[in-house]
């Protein structure tokens, strides 16, 4: 009997199906035109100290519903901005995360006054989805290195740069880092607009391996912001990762489940910056 497809394979297939369905409703040519005419989104400006990407997601495949509804989108992302988020990541995948492109659009509109950028987080497989992100007001996108070939990733990076989108290249292991590092060396935009992340949750198996973050950071090039993803729950977690050398942390489930996400976010940023200042140079 053959093995069942892993989570990442299933999500990639679902993502391709969504692109096919979207193209029936709007041609790529028309979408490209709308993306090129879209108002300029806020520019990503990292502090140079420890920063946090605050994530909006309504459901987690690992934890289920996270205690928020689509009605909370605007209030939650504004709370993130007030808590000091450098950007807001918005899940737009519908089948396992209850996400929608409309959540990205609404978050972008709610954050426009504060200048906090949004990032589309999805299982992106096609340039069409980058144009969708730009139309929805996103300033950047996440790309999963393991899910795509180097040629596909190169094409997506080229389109992202042409749209002035920043990218977060997500890696899980040494091979992914090698690919991401090579691609980052070819990035034609600003260095801090190509972020390199390590996800402690393997999206093939959904298993969290916390030590992955400390084991793999020495292999990430320092020319680009280094991002720790998944598994952060407390300000102490942020402190540990900042001391290990991470410049940014992406925090989702903990903030979505927190009684006051703005307070937890501010505590994480404060703890990370204190630890960053204390780490060896």
C-alpha positions as CSV (number, residue, x, y, z in Angstrom):
1,X,0.0,0.0,0.0
2,X,1.4,3.4,-0.9
3,X,1.9,6.0,1.8
4,X,-0.6,8.9,2.1
5,X,0.5,12.2,0.7
6,X,2.1,14.4,3.4
7,X,0.5,17.7,4.5
8,X,2.7,19.9,2.3
9,X,1.9,17.8,-0.8
10,X,-1.8,18.0,-0.1
11,X,-1.7,21.8,0.5
12,X,0.3,22.3,-2.7
13,X,-2.3,20.4,-4.7
14,X,-5.1,22.4,-3.1
15,X,-3.3,25.7,-3.8
16,X,-3.0,24.8,-7.5
17,X,-6.7,24.0,-7.6
18,X,-7.5,27.4,-6.2
19,X,-5.4,29.1,-8.8
20,X,-7.2,27.2,-11.6
21,X,-10.6,28.2,-10.2
22,X,-9.5,31.9,-9.7
23,X,-8.3,32.0,-13.3
24,X,-11.7,31.1,-14.5
25,X,-13.1,34.1,-12.8
26,X,-10.4,36.5,-13.7
27,X,-7.7,36.2,-16.4
28,X,-4.1,36.6,-15.3
29,X,-3.7,39.5,-17.7
30,X,-6.5,41.4,-16.1
31,X,-5.2,40.6,-12.6
32,X,-1.7,41.8,-13.5
33,X,-3.1,45.1,-14.7
34,X,-5.0,45.6,-11.4
35,X,-1.8,44.7,-9.4
36,X,0.3,47.2,-11.4
37,X,-2.4,49.9,-10.7
38,X,-2.9,49.1,-7.0
39,X,-1.9,51.8,-4.5
40,X,1.6,51.4,-3.1
41,X,1.5,49.2,0.0
42,X,3.5,50.2,3.2
43,X,7.2,49.5,2.9
44,X,8.7,47.0,5.3
45,X,10.9,48.8,7.8
46,X,12.6,46.6,10.4
47,X,13.9,48.3,13.5
48,X,17.4,46.9,13.4
49,X,16.7,45.4,16.8
50,X,14.6,42.3,17.5
51,X,11.2,42.4,15.7
52,X,8.1,40.3,15.7
53,X,5.8,39.3,12.8
54,X,2.4,38.9,14.3
55,X,0.1,36.4,12.6
56,X,-3.6,36.4,11.9
57,X,-4.9,32.9,11.6
58,X,-8.3,31.6,12.6
59,X,-7.4,27.9,12.7
60,X,-4.3,25.7,13.1
61,X,-4.1,22.2,11.8
62,X,-2.3,21.3,15.0
63,X,-4.5,23.1,17.5
64,X,-7.9,23.5,15.8
65,X,-9.9,26.8,16.1
66,X,-7.9,29.5,17.8
67,X,-10.7,31.3,19.5
68,X,-11.2,34.2,17.1
69,X,-13.6,34.8,14.2
70,X,-13.5,36.6,10.9
71,X,-15.4,39.4,12.6
72,X,-12.2,40.1,14.7
73,X,-9.8,40.8,11.8
74,X,-9.6,44.6,12.0
75,X,-9.5,44.8,15.8
76,X,-6.9,42.1,16.1
77,X,-4.5,43.5,13.5
78,X,-4.8,47.0,15.0
79,X,-3.9,45.5,18.4
80,X,-0.9,43.9,16.8
81,X,0.2,47.3,15.4
82,X,-0.2,49.0,18.8
83,X,1.8,46.2,20.4
84,X,4.7,47.0,18.1
85,X,4.5,44.4,15.3
86,X,6.9,45.0,12.4
87,X,4.4,43.4,10.1
88,X,1.3,41.3,10.2
89,X,1.2,37.9,8.5
90,X,-2.3,36.9,7.3
91,X,-3.2,33.3,6.5
92,X,-5.3,33.1,3.3
93,X,-5.5,29.3,3.0
94,X,-9.2,28.3,3.3
95,X,-9.3,24.5,3.8
96,X,-7.2,24.0,6.9
97,X,-6.7,27.5,8.3
98,X,-10.1,29.1,7.6
99,X,-8.3,31.9,5.7
100,X,-9.5,34.1,2.9
101,X,-8.0,36.7,0.6
102,X,-10.7,39.0,2.0
103,X,-8.9,38.8,5.4
104,X,-5.7,40.0,3.8
105,X,-7.5,42.9,2.1
106,X,-9.3,43.9,5.4
107,X,-6.1,43.7,7.4
108,X,-4.3,45.8,4.9
109,X,-7.0,48.4,5.0
110,X,-7.1,48.5,8.8
111,X,-3.4,48.9,9.0
112,X,-3.0,51.5,6.3
113,X,-3.1,54.5,8.7
114,X,-0.4,53.0,10.9
115,X,1.9,52.1,8.0
116,X,2.3,48.5,9.3
117,X,2.7,46.2,6.3
118,X,0.9,42.9,5.7
119,X,2.3,39.6,4.3
120,X,0.3,36.9,2.5
121,X,1.0,33.6,4.1
122,X,-0.2,30.7,2.0
123,X,1.0,27.7,0.1
124,X,2.0,29.8,-2.9
125,X,2.7,27.8,-6.1
126,X,2.0,30.3,-8.9
127,X,2.8,33.9,-9.8
128,X,-0.9,34.5,-10.0
129,X,-1.1,34.4,-6.2
130,X,1.5,37.2,-5.9
131,X,-0.6,39.4,-8.1
132,X,-3.6,38.5,-5.9
133,X,-1.5,39.5,-2.8
134,X,-0.6,42.9,-4.4
135,X,-4.2,43.6,-5.3
136,X,-5.3,42.8,-1.7
137,X,-2.8,45.3,-0.3
138,X,0.0,43.1,0.8
139,X,3.6,44.3,1.0
140,X,5.1,40.8,1.0
141,X,4.6,37.1,0.7
142,X,5.9,33.9,2.2
143,X,7.4,31.2,0.0
144,X,8.0,27.6,1.2
145,X,11.4,26.5,-0.1
146,X,10.7,22.8,0.2
147,X,7.5,22.9,-1.7
148,X,8.9,24.3,-5.0
149,X,11.7,23.7,-7.4
150,X,14.6,26.2,-7.6
151,X,13.3,27.4,-11.0
152,X,9.8,28.0,-9.6
153,X,11.2,29.9,-6.7
154,X,13.4,32.0,-8.9
155,X,10.4,32.9,-11.0
156,X,8.3,33.8,-7.9
157,X,11.2,35.9,-6.5
158,X,11.5,37.8,-9.8
159,X,7.8,38.6,-9.9
160,X,7.8,39.6,-6.2
161,X,10.7,42.0,-6.9
162,X,8.9,43.5,-9.9
163,X,5.9,44.2,-7.7
164,X,8.0,45.6,-4.9
165,X,6.9,42.8,-2.6
166,X,9.3,41.6,0.2
167,X,9.6,37.8,0.6
168,X,10.1,35.5,3.5
169,X,11.8,32.3,2.3
170,X,10.9,29.5,4.7
171,X,13.3,26.6,5.3
172,X,13.1,23.4,7.3
173,X,16.5,21.8,7.0
174,X,20.0,22.2,5.7
175,X,19.1,21.5,2.1
176,X,16.3,24.1,2.2
177,X,18.8,26.6,3.7
178,X,21.2,26.0,0.9
179,X,18.6,26.6,-1.7
180,X,17.2,29.7,0.1
181,X,20.7,31.1,0.6
182,X,21.5,30.7,-3.1
183,X,18.2,32.4,-4.1
184,X,18.8,35.2,-1.6
185,X,22.2,35.9,-3.1
186,X,20.4,36.6,-6.4
187,X,17.7,38.8,-4.9
188,X,17.5,42.1,-6.7
189,X,15.7,44.1,-4.1
190,X,16.9,45.5,-0.7
191,X,18.6,42.9,1.4
192,X,16.2,43.3,4.3
193,X,13.3,42.7,1.9
194,X,14.5,39.1,1.5
195,X,14.1,37.4,4.9
196,X,15.2,33.8,5.6
197,X,13.2,31.8,8.1
198,X,13.5,28.5,9.9
199,X,10.2,26.8,10.7
200,X,10.4,24.5,13.7
201,X,7.2,22.9,12.6
202,X,7.9,20.5,9.7
203,X,4.9,21.1,7.4
204,X,5.3,17.6,5.9
205,X,4.7,15.9,9.2
206,X,3.3,18.7,11.3
207,X,5.8,17.8,14.1
208,X,7.4,20.6,16.0
209,X,11.1,20.2,16.7
210,X,12.1,23.3,18.8
211,X,15.8,22.5,18.8
212,X,15.8,22.9,15.0
213,X,15.8,26.7,15.5
214,X,19.1,26.7,17.5
215,X,20.7,23.9,15.4
216,X,20.1,25.6,12.0
217,X,20.7,29.3,12.7
218,X,24.5,29.1,12.2
219,X,23.8,28.1,8.6
220,X,21.7,31.2,7.8
221,X,23.6,34.0,6.1
222,X,23.7,37.2,8.1
223,X,23.2,39.5,5.2
224,X,19.5,39.0,5.4
225,X,17.1,39.1,8.4
226,X,16.9,35.7,10.1
227,X,13.4,34.7,11.2
228,X,12.4,32.1,13.8
229,X,9.0,30.6,13.0
230,X,6.6,28.5,15.0
231,X,6.6,27.3,18.6
232,X,7.0,30.6,20.4
233,X,4.7,30.9,23.3
234,X,6.2,33.3,25.8
235,X,8.5,36.3,26.2
236,X,11.2,34.0,27.5
237,X,11.0,32.0,24.2
238,X,11.6,35.3,22.3
239,X,14.6,36.0,24.6
240,X,16.2,32.7,23.9
241,X,15.8,33.0,20.2
242,X,17.1,36.5,20.1
243,X,20.1,35.5,22.1
244,X,20.7,32.7,19.6
245,X,20.9,35.2,16.8
246,X,17.5,35.6,15.3
247,X,16.5,39.1,14.2
248,X,12.8,38.4,13.9
249,X,10.2,36.0,15.2
250,X,7.0,35.0,13.6
251,X,4.3,34.3,16.3
252,X,0.8,33.0,15.5
253,X,-1.0,30.6,17.7
254,X,0.2,32.2,21.0
255,X,-1.0,35.6,20.0
256,X,-4.3,34.3,18.6
257,X,-5.0,32.5,21.9
258,X,-3.8,35.3,24.2
259,X,-6.4,37.3,26.2
260,X,-4.6,40.5,25.3
261,X,-2.4,39.8,22.2
262,X,-1.0,43.4,22.2
263,X,0.5,42.9,25.7
264,X,2.0,39.6,24.9
265,X,3.5,41.0,21.7
266,X,5.0,44.0,23.4
267,X,6.5,41.7,26.1
268,X,8.1,39.4,23.4
269,X,9.6,42.4,21.6
270,X,11.0,43.9,24.9
271,X,12.4,40.5,26.0
272,X,14.0,39.9,22.6
273,X,15.6,43.2,22.4
274,X,17.1,42.9,25.9
275,X,18.5,39.5,25.0
276,X,19.8,40.7,21.7
277,X,21.7,43.5,23.4
278,X,23.3,41.0,25.7
279,X,24.4,38.4,23.2
280,X,28.1,38.1,22.2
281,X,29.2,40.2,19.3
